[in-house]
Amino acid sequence: GRRFLRFVNARILSRDGSLSSPGGSLTVDLSTGTIVSVVLPPDDDEEEGDDAVGRETFRVRSVVDCQNQILSPGYIDIQLNG
């Protein structure tokens, strides 16, 4: 079966450069390396869209607690100023 890895308690960097509040999650299909779900924290003002791919239920095998660190899906190297 498919295996999924979920990152939780993350601050997610969106395509537009905005940074979510702590508490976001991201799920990766380990067989393909594809991001299958991004969920922003409920207190963020952003609406669900490209950065919130879905709220489907996956059989997650492993969970990584990001401890409110920044998670930047799709980026190899980033620099944040400010």
Number of C-alpha atoms within 10 A of each C-alpha: 5 11 14 21 19 22 19 22 21 24 23 28 20 18 13 7 10 11 16 21 19 20 22 24 22 22 21 19 17 14 10 11 11 12 17 18 19 24 18 27 18 12 10 13 10 13 10 13 9 10 18 18 15 13 11 7 7 16 11 14 11 11 12 13 13 17 13 15 14 17 21 17 14 11 9 6 6 6 4 5 3 2
